[in-house]
Amino acid sequence: MCKNFRPAFVPIVLAALALSERAVADAVALPPLALGNTSFMDGVAGPGRLFELPIQFNHATEVKDAGGHSVGGHQRISSLSVLPHFAYISHTKILGAYYGAEVLLPLVRLDLDIDNGPRGTRTRQGDLIVSPLLLQWEPVQLFGRPFWQRLNFVFSAPTGDYSDDAAINVGSNVWTFNPHYAFTWELSKRVEFSGRLHYAWSSRNNSPSTALGADDVQPGQAFHANYSLSYALDESWRVGLAGYYLAQTTDDRIDGRRQPGSRERVMGFGPGAMYRKGPQTFFANLYMESGARNRAQGTQLTLRYLHTF
């Protein structure tokens, strides 16, 4: 069975909400990235099927500029996302790893109230997320302890709700390639350390917001990672700490021109718990954000139900 295999990519983490005249923040936002949607035992998986239903709530009351300073004024940014996720890992092996695939279709509700910026609420379908190729290896020994690992090639298609004259969009209107490497190292019978390392590349958006007066925009590339450390209280309960980190590595582009000072950054950290009973697993993680640049900074609560077959 798939055990603890998790979704590769969950919306919605809100980037800096541009077009606010008071904000020095970026006018081109990164697409939604998988910040904090995975935590304990992330690399552990095996052949089988999986259904997962993550629910993620983000709330922020400030937006940070390129220097990490609050842009001031009234800023209220909330999002609720539900992401049905289906995955399958076969018994067929490629390069010594079990081959699999997955699909995710987000449903998102955005609620924004930004000084000199967008206001309102919108509930729509987000961008379709597909992985035609994931490779899950059986555990190997690292310093005498089991080490699990997985490589996943993830694409996001511009199928979500989007309009160039809308004040609020759920879709990003770009193709995104966001592969990742996930692992879990069982340090002892009770302690584990997990991580997931991503690198995201996005295509051009040829229908950017009309307020920009541009023909096309392209978000910069970005590195982001999830990580966790947990302790098993018994066979059912596990508790620990988890976090995420995002660093945009290249500048955004508007009409092909680089935009200095446009790179985003944020980190989140907080407690979590996991409960397992038979084929069902429940997760809860709370993250407090800090160090934001060119994006909103707040809190994130992630709840996940997972069922393996």
KEKE-3310 file (N, C-alpha, C; in steps of 0.2 Angstrom, whole numbers, plus 5000, padded with zeros to 4 digits):
npx = (5004:5001:5005:5012:5012:5012:5003:5010:5010:5002:4990:4984:4997:4999:5006:5015:5003:5001:5000:4995:4996:5003:5012:5028:5030:5032:5025:5022:5017:5023:5017:5005:5013:5020:5020:5023:5014:5017:5024:5027:5036:5037:5044:5041:5033:5025:5020:5003:4987:4980:4970:4968:4964:4967:4966:4968:4972:4975:4981:4983:4989:4997:5008:5024:5038:5052:5062:5058:5050:5035:5021:5012:4996:4979:4978:4971:4971:4965:4964:4956:4958:4954:4960:4957:4966:4973:4983:4994:5004:5014:5018:5028:5045:5057:5073:5076:5066:5049:5037:5025:5010:5001:4987:4979:4967:4963:4952:4947:4945:4946:4949:4950:4956:4963:4972:4971:4971:4966:4949:4937:4929:4931:4927:4933:4939:4956:4972:4975:4985:4997:5007:5015:5025:5033:5045:5048:5058:5063:5068:5085:5100:5106:5119:5116:5103:5085:5082:5072:5067:5061:5057:5049:5041:5033:5019:5010:4995:4988:4973:4965:4953:4954:4956:4961:4956:4951:4950:4953:4961:4961:4967:4983:4988:4999:5011:5019:5033:5038:5048:5052:5062:5060:5062:5064:5072:5074:5079:5079:5070:5059:5061:5061:5067:5062:5061:5058:5063:5061:5061:5055:5050:5042:5031:5029:5016:5005:4994:4993:4988:4978:4980:4994:4998:5006:5013:5017:5021:5033:5035:5049:5061:5061:5067:5061:5057:5051:5052:5054:5053:5050:5043:5038:5025:5017:5011:5001:5001:5011:5021:5028:5039:5038:5042:5044:5053:5055:5063:5065:5075:5078:5075:5058:5050:5045:5038:5049:5059:5070:5065:5072:5074:5062:5061:5054:5053:5051:5048:5042:5036:5032:5022:5016:5005:5002:4991:4987:4977:4975:4972:4970:4975:4978:4983:4989:4995:5003:5009:5019:5024:5039:5051:5047:5048:5042:5029:5014:5013:5010:5000:4998:4987:4986:4977:4975:4968:4971:4970:4974:4975)
npy = (4994:5012:5019:5032:5042:5058:5073:5082:5095:5109:5121:5135:5146:5162:5174:5190:5203:5211:5227:5236:5252:5257:5247:5240:5228:5214:5214:5203:5188:5172:5156:5146:5136:5121:5123:5118:5107:5094:5083:5073:5057:5058:5052:5039:5025:5014:5001:5003:5010:5027:5039:5055:5069:5085:5099:5116:5131:5148:5163:5180:5197:5206:5213:5211:5220:5221:5223:5217:5224:5230:5234:5242:5250:5243:5226:5211:5194:5179:5162:5147:5130:5115:5100:5087:5071:5059:5044:5032:5018:5007:4989:4988:4991:5004:5009:5003:5007:5008:5012:5026:5037:5052:5063:5079:5090:5106:5115:5131:5145:5162:5176:5193:5209:5222:5237:5250:5240:5223:5218:5207:5191:5175:5159:5146:5134:5128:5127:5112:5098:5087:5072:5062:5053:5046:5040:5028:5022:5007:5005:5009:5006:5019:5024:5013:5013:5014:5022:5030:5035:5046:5051:5064:5070:5084:5093:5108:5113:5126:5127:5133:5145:5160:5177:5191:5203:5202:5206:5197:5181:5163:5154:5152:5155:5150:5137:5126:5118:5107:5098:5086:5080:5068:5062:5051:5048:5036:5038:5032:5019:5026:5040:5051:5059:5070:5076:5087:5092:5105:5112:5125:5130:5142:5145:5158:5171:5175:5183:5194:5204:5217:5229:5230:5234:5227:5215:5202:5192:5184:5173:5171:5158:5146:5139:5128:5120:5107:5101:5090:5084:5071:5062:5046:5042:5031:5016:5022:5037:5051:5065:5081:5093:5104:5112:5125:5132:5145:5152:5163:5161:5168:5183:5190:5193:5206:5209:5202:5209:5209:5211:5220:5217:5209:5196:5183:5177:5167:5159:5146:5138:5126:5117:5099:5085:5068:5054:5037:5024:5009:5008:5022:5038:5053:5070:5085:5101:5116:5132:5146:5160:5169:5181:5186:5191:5202:5197:5190:5188:5177:5165:5147:5133:5116:5102:5085:5071:5054:5039:5023:5010)
npz = (5000:4999:5010:5018:5008:5001:4994:4980:4979:4984:4984:4994:4994:4997:4987:4987:4986:4973:4964:4973:4978:4988:4991:4990:4986:4975:4958:4951:4955:4962:4957:4966:4979:4986:5001:5017:5016:5018:5030:5043:5042:5028:5017:5016:5008:4997:4985:4979:4982:4985:4993:4997:5007:5009:5019:5020:5028:5027:5034:5035:5040:5036:5023:5016:5010:4998:5007:5018:5026:5033:5023:5028:5033:5030:5029:5024:5022:5017:5014:5010:5006:4998:4993:4984:4981:4972:4971:4964:4965:4957:4955:4947:4942:4939:4936:4948:4956:4962:4951:4949:4949:4950:4953:4956:4961:4965:4975:4979:4990:4991:5001:5002:5007:5004:5006:4994:4984:4979:4984:4991:4988:4982:4976:4968:4956:4956:4948:4939:4944:4940:4941:4930:4933:4946:4957:4968:4980:4988:5006:5011:5020:5030:5039:5047:5049:5043:5027:5018:5001:4988:4971:4962:4947:4944:4937:4934:4927:4918:4921:4930:4937:4929:4924:4915:4918:4931:4948:4958:4957:4955:4948:4940:4927:4921:4916:4926:4931:4944:4951:4964:4978:4990:5007:5021:5036:5047:5062:5074:5083:5087:5083:5069:5054:5041:5024:5010:4995:4983:4966:4957:4941:4931:4917:4904:4907:4896:4896:4906:4921:4917:4923:4924:4911:4902:4890:4893:4907:4918:4932:4943:4945:4959:4974:4986:5002:5013:5029:5044:5060:5071:5085:5090:5100:5103:5095:5087:5089:5084:5087:5084:5077:5063:5047:5034:5019:5008:4994:4982:4967:4955:4946:4943:4927:4917:4902:4897:4903:4917:4934:4946:4964:4966:4971:4980:4998:5012:5028:5038:5053:5066:5078:5077:5074:5072:5069:5067:5062:5057:5040:5039:5041:5051:5050:5058:5057:5062:5057:5060:5052:5046:5042:5029:5012:4999:4999:5007:5025:5038:5047:5045:5044:5043:5039:5037:5029:5026:5016:5013:5001)
capx = (5000:5005:5007:5012:5014:5008:5003:5016:5009:4996:4988:4987:5001:4998:5012:5014:4998:5003:4996:4994:5001:5008:5016:5034:5031:5032:5019:5022:5017:5024:5011:5005:5018:5018:5024:5020:5008:5020:5027:5031:5036:5035:5047:5039:5028:5026:5015:4996:4983:4980:4966:4970:4960:4970:4962:4973:4969:4981:4978:4989:4986:5002:5012:5031:5041:5058:5067:5056:5046:5028:5019:5007:4989:4975:4979:4968:4972:4963:4962:4954:4959:4953:4963:4957:4972:4973:4989:4995:5011:5013:5024:5033:5051:5061:5079:5076:5061:5042:5034:5018:5008:4996:4983:4976:4962:4962:4946:4950:4941:4950:4945:4955:4954:4970:4972:4973:4972:4960:4945:4932:4929:4930:4928:4934:4944:4963:4976:4976:4992:4998:5013:5015:5031:5036:5049:5048:5063:5063:5073:5091:5103:5111:5122:5113:5095:5082:5082:5067:5067:5056:5058:5043:5041:5026:5017:5004:4993:4984:4966:4961:4949:4958:4954:4966:4953:4948:4953:4955:4961:4963:4972:4989:4988:5006:5013:5024:5037:5040:5050:5055:5065:5057:5065:5063:5077:5072:5085:5079:5063:5054:5063:5062:5068:5059:5062:5056:5066:5058:5063:5050:5050:5035:5031:5026:5009:5004:4988:4994:4983:4977:4983:5001:5000:5011:5011:5018:5025:5035:5037:5055:5062:5061:5068:5057:5058:5047:5056:5050:5057:5045:5044:5032:5023:5016:5010:4996:5002:5017:5021:5035:5040:5039:5043:5045:5057:5055:5068:5065:5082:5079:5070:5053:5051:5039:5039:5056:5064:5071:5063:5076:5070:5056:5062:5051:5056:5047:5049:5037:5039:5027:5021:5012:5004:5000:4987:4986:4973:4974:4974:4969:4980:4976:4989:4988:5001:5002:5015:5020:5028:5043:5056:5044:5050:5038:5023:5011:5016:5004:4999:4995:4985:4985:4974:4975:4965:4974:4967:4978:4972)
capy = (5000:5018:5021:5040:5046:5064:5076:5085:5102:5111:5128:5141:5150:5169:5179:5197:5205:5217:5232:5240:5258:5258:5241:5240:5221:5212:5214:5196:5183:5165:5152:5142:5131:5116:5125:5115:5102:5088:5083:5067:5051:5059:5048:5032:5023:5008:5000:5003:5016:5032:5045:5060:5075:5090:5106:5121:5138:5153:5170:5185:5203:5211:5211:5213:5223:5218:5223:5214:5229:5230:5240:5246:5250:5237:5220:5205:5190:5173:5157:5140:5126:5108:5097:5079:5069:5052:5042:5025:5016:5000:4985:4989:4995:5008:5011:5000:5010:5007:5018:5028:5043:5055:5069:5083:5096:5110:5120:5137:5151:5167:5182:5198:5216:5225:5244:5251:5233:5219:5217:5203:5184:5171:5152:5143:5128:5130:5123:5105:5096:5080:5069:5056:5049:5046:5034:5026:5016:5003:5008:5007:5008:5024:5023:5007:5015:5014:5028:5030:5041:5046:5057:5065:5075:5086:5098:5111:5116:5133:5126:5136:5151:5166:5182:5197:5209:5201:5208:5191:5175:5157:5151:5156:5155:5148:5130:5125:5111:5108:5092:5086:5074:5067:5057:5050:5044:5033:5039:5026:5016:5031:5046:5051:5066:5069:5082:5087:5098:5106:5117:5127:5134:5143:5148:5165:5172:5180:5188:5197:5209:5223:5235:5231:5237:5223:5210:5196:5192:5177:5172:5169:5152:5146:5133:5128:5114:5106:5097:5089:5080:5068:5056:5041:5041:5024:5014:5027:5044:5054:5072:5084:5100:5104:5119:5126:5138:5147:5157:5164:5162:5172:5189:5190:5197:5209:5210:5200:5213:5207:5216:5219:5217:5205:5189:5181:5173:5166:5153:5144:5133:5125:5110:5095:5078:5063:5049:5032:5018:5004:5011:5029:5043:5060:5075:5092:5105:5124:5135:5153:5163:5174:5182:5186:5196:5202:5192:5191:5184:5175:5158:5142:5127:5111:5096:5080:5064:5050:5032:5019:5004)
capz = (5000:4998:5017:5020:5002:5001:4988:4978:4977:4987:4985:4991:4998:4994:4986:4988:4983:4969:4962:4979:4976:4994:4992:4986:4984:4968:4954:4948:4961:4961:4958:4973:4980:4991:5007:5023:5015:5020:5037:5046:5038:5021:5011:5017:5004:4994:4980:4981:4980:4990:4993:5003:5007:5013:5020:5022:5029:5027:5036:5036:5041:5034:5017:5017:5004:4997:5012:5024:5030:5032:5019:5032:5030:5032:5025:5027:5017:5020:5009:5012:5000:4998:4987:4983:4979:4970:4969:4963:4964:4954:4957:4941:4944:4934:4939:4954:4960:4960:4947:4950:4946:4954:4951:4962:4958:4971:4976:4983:4992:4993:5004:5002:5009:5003:5005:4987:4981:4978:4989:4989:4990:4976:4977:4961:4954:4955:4943:4939:4946:4938:4940:4926:4934:4952:4958:4975:4981:4995:5010:5011:5026:5031:5046:5051:5050:5037:5024:5012:4996:4982:4966:4958:4942:4945:4933:4936:4921:4919:4920:4935:4935:4928:4919:4915:4921:4937:4954:4962:4953:4959:4943:4939:4920:4919:4917:4931:4932:4951:4953:4971:4981:4997:5010:5028:5039:5054:5066:5079:5083:5088:5080:5061:5051:5034:5020:5003:4992:4977:4962:4953:4935:4928:4910:4904:4907:4890:4898:4913:4923:4912:4927:4923:4905:4899:4886:4896:4913:4920:4938:4944:4948:4966:4978:4992:5005:5019:5034:5050:5065:5075:5090:5091:5107:5103:5088:5084:5089:5083:5088:5083:5074:5055:5044:5027:5018:5001:4992:4974:4965:4949:4946:4939:4921:4914:4895:4896:4907:4924:4939:4952:4970:4965:4973:4986:5003:5018:5031:5043:5058:5071:5080:5073:5077:5067:5072:5063:5064:5051:5033:5039:5045:5051:5052:5059:5057:5063:5055:5060:5046:5048:5036:5022:5007:4993:5000:5014:5031:5043:5049:5041:5047:5038:5041:5031:5030:5021:5017:5008:4999)
cpx = (5004:5007:5006:5013:5009:5008:5009:5016:5002:4995:4985:4991:5001:5005:5010:5008:4999:4998:4993:4999:5005:5013:5022:5035:5030:5025:5018:5022:5019:5018:5011:5010:5017:5022:5020:5014:5011:5024:5030:5030:5035:5038:5044:5033:5030:5020:5008:4993:4982:4974:4968:4966:4963:4966:4967:4970:4975:4977:4984:4986:4992:5006:5019:5034:5048:5063:5064:5052:5039:5026:5014:5000:4985:4976:4976:4968:4971:4962:4961:4954:4958:4956:4962:4963:4972:4980:4989:5002:5011:5019:5029:5039:5054:5067:5079:5071:5054:5040:5027:5016:5003:4992:4980:4973:4960:4955:4948:4945:4946:4946:4950:4952:4961:4969:4975:4974:4965:4956:4939:4933:4928:4932:4928:4939:4951:4966:4976:4983:4992:5006:5013:5021:5033:5039:5050:5053:5062:5069:5079:5094:5107:5113:5118:5106:5092:5081:5078:5068:5063:5058:5052:5043:5034:5025:5011:5002:4988:4977:4962:4958:4954:4955:4959:4963:4950:4953:4956:4955:4963:4968:4978:4991:4996:5006:5019:5027:5040:5042:5052:5058:5063:5061:5063:5069:5075:5078:5085:5072:5058:5055:5064:5063:5066:5060:5059:5059:5063:5062:5058:5052:5043:5036:5029:5018:5008:4997:4988:4988:4983:4980:4990:5003:5005:5009:5012:5022:5027:5038:5045:5055:5063:5063:5064:5058:5053:5052:5052:5055:5051:5047:5037:5031:5021:5014:5005:4998:5010:5017:5028:5034:5041:5040:5044:5050:5056:5060:5068:5073:5083:5073:5064:5054:5044:5041:5047:5061:5064:5068:5067:5072:5063:5056:5058:5054:5051:5049:5044:5039:5033:5026:5016:5010:5001:4996:4986:4982:4972:4976:4973:4974:4978:4982:4986:4994:5000:5009:5014:5025:5033:5048:5054:5047:5045:5032:5020:5014:5011:5005:4996:4993:4983:4983:4973:4972:4968:4971:4971:4974:4977)
cpy = (5006:5021:5029:5044:5052:5068:5080:5092:5105:5118:5129:5145:5157:5172:5186:5200:5212:5222:5237:5246:5259:5252:5242:5233:5220:5212:5208:5191:5176:5161:5148:5136:5127:5118:5122:5110:5095:5089:5077:5061:5052:5055:5041:5030:5017:5006:5000:5009:5021:5037:5049:5066:5080:5096:5111:5128:5142:5160:5174:5192:5208:5208:5214:5215:5219:5218:5220:5218:5229:5236:5244:5246:5244:5232:5214:5200:5183:5168:5150:5136:5119:5105:5089:5077:5061:5050:5035:5023:5009:4996:4985:4993:4998:5011:5009:5003:5009:5013:5019:5034:5046:5061:5072:5089:5100:5114:5125:5142:5156:5173:5187:5205:5219:5233:5246:5245:5230:5218:5212:5196:5180:5164:5149:5137:5131:5126:5116:5103:5088:5078:5062:5051:5051:5040:5033:5020:5013:5006:5005:5009:5014:5025:5018:5008:5015:5021:5027:5036:5040:5052:5057:5071:5078:5092:5101:5114:5122:5131:5129:5142:5157:5171:5188:5203:5208:5203:5202:5185:5169:5154:5155:5158:5154:5140:5130:5118:5112:5101:5092:5079:5073:5061:5056:5045:5042:5033:5034:5023:5021:5038:5046:5058:5065:5076:5081:5093:5099:5112:5119:5131:5135:5147:5155:5165:5177:5184:5190:5202:5215:5229:5236:5234:5233:5217:5203:5197:5185:5177:5170:5162:5152:5139:5134:5121:5113:5101:5096:5084:5077:5063:5052:5040:5034:5022:5018:5034:5046:5062:5075:5091:5099:5111:5119:5132:5139:5152:5157:5165:5166:5178:5187:5194:5200:5211:5208:5203:5210:5213:5215:5220:5214:5198:5189:5177:5172:5159:5152:5138:5133:5118:5106:5089:5074:5057:5044:5026:5014:5008:5019:5032:5050:5064:5082:5096:5113:5127:5143:5156:5168:5175:5184:5192:5196:5198:5193:5186:5183:5169:5154:5136:5122:5105:5091:5074:5060:5042:5029:5012:4998)
cpz = (5000:5004:5017:5014:5002:4994:4986:4978:4979:4987:4991:4995:4994:4993:4988:4983:4979:4968:4967:4978:4982:4995:4987:4984:4977:4965:4951:4954:4958:4961:4965:4973:4986:4998:5013:5022:5016:5026:5038:5042:5030:5016:5011:5013:5000:4989:4983:4979:4986:4988:4999:5002:5012:5014:5023:5022:5030:5029:5037:5036:5039:5027:5018:5010:5003:5002:5019:5029:5028:5028:5022:5029:5032:5026:5028:5021:5019:5014:5013:5006:5002:4992:4987:4979:4978:4968:4968:4962:4963:4957:4952:4943:4938:4938:4947:4959:4958:4957:4949:4947:4951:4951:4957:4958:4964:4970:4981:4984:4995:4996:5005:5003:5009:5002:4998:4983:4980:4984:4986:4990:4983:4978:4970:4961:4953:4949:4944:4940:4944:4939:4936:4928:4941:4954:4966:4977:4988:4999:5010:5018:5026:5038:5050:5052:5043:5034:5018:5008:4990:4977:4962:4954:4941:4940:4935:4929:4922:4917:4925:4933:4935:4923:4920:4918:4928:4943:4958:4957:4957:4954:4942:4932:4918:4920:4922:4932:4939:4953:4961:4973:4988:5000:5018:5030:5046:5058:5072:5079:5083:5084:5072:5059:5043:5031:5013:5000:4985:4973:4957:4947:4932:4921:4910:4904:4901:4891:4905:4915:4919:4916:4926:4916:4901:4895:4889:4903:4915:4927:4938:4946:4956:4969:4984:4995:5011:5023:5040:5054:5070:5079:5090:5098:5108:5096:5084:5083:5088:5084:5086:5080:5066:5053:5037:5025:5010:5000:4984:4972:4959:4949:4942:4933:4919:4907:4893:4900:4914:4928:4945:4958:4970:4968:4980:4991:5009:5021:5036:5047:5064:5073:5076:5076:5071:5071:5066:5066:5058:5045:5033:5044:5045:5053:5053:5060:5057:5061:5056:5056:5049:5042:5029:5018:5001:4994:5007:5019:5036:5046:5044:5045:5042:5041:5036:5033:5024:5022:5011:5007:4997)
residu = (MET:CYS:LYS:ASN:PHE:ARG:PRO:ALA:PHE:VAL:PRO:ILE:VAL:LEU:ALA:ALA:LEU:ALA:LEU:SER:GLU:ARG:ALA:VAL:ALA:ASP:ALA:VAL:ALA:LEU:PRO:PRO:LEU:ALA:LEU:GLY:ASN:THR:SER:PHE:MET:ASP:GLY:VAL:ALA:GLY:PRO:GLY:ARG:LEU:PHE:GLU:LEU:PRO:ILE:GLN:PHE:ASN:HIS:ALA:THR:GLU:VAL:LYS:ASP:ALA:GLY:GLY:HIS:SER:VAL:GLY:GLY:HIS:GLN:ARG:ILE:SER:SER:LEU:SER:VAL:LEU:PRO:HIS:PHE:ALA:TYR:ILE:SER:HIS:THR:LYS:ILE:LEU:GLY:ALA:TYR:TYR:GLY:ALA:GLU:VAL:LEU:LEU:PRO:LEU:VAL:ARG:LEU:ASP:LEU:ASP:ILE:ASP:ASN:GLY:PRO:ARG:GLY:THR:ARG:THR:ARG:GLN:GLY:ASP:LEU:ILE:VAL:SER:PRO:LEU:LEU:LEU:GLN:TRP:GLU:PRO:VAL:GLN:LEU:PHE:GLY:ARG:PRO:PHE:TRP:GLN:ARG:LEU:ASN:PHE:VAL:PHE:SER:ALA:PRO:THR:GLY:ASP:TYR:SER:ASP:ASP:ALA:ALA:ILE:ASN:VAL:GLY:SER:ASN:VAL:TRP:THR:PHE:ASN:PRO:HIS:TYR:ALA:PHE:THR:TRP:GLU:LEU:SER:LYS:ARG:VAL:GLU:PHE:SER:GLY:ARG:LEU:HIS:TYR:ALA:TRP:SER:SER:ARG:ASN:ASN:SER:PRO:SER:THR:ALA:LEU:GLY:ALA:ASP:ASP:VAL:GLN:PRO:GLY:GLN:ALA:PHE:HIS:ALA:ASN:TYR:SER:LEU:SER:TYR:ALA:LEU:ASP:GLU:SER:TRP:ARG:VAL:GLY:LEU:ALA:GLY:TYR:TYR:LEU:ALA:GLN:THR:THR:ASP:ASP:ARG:ILE:ASP:GLY:ARG:ARG:GLN:PRO:GLY:SER:ARG:GLU:ARG:VAL:MET:GLY:PHE:GLY:PRO:GLY:ALA:MET:TYR:ARG:LYS:GLY:PRO:GLN:THR:PHE:PHE:ALA:ASN:LEU:TYR:MET:GLU:SER:GLY:ALA:ARG:ASN:ARG:ALA:GLN:GLY:THR:GLN:LEU:THR:LEU:ARG:TYR:LEU:HIS:THR:PHE)
# end
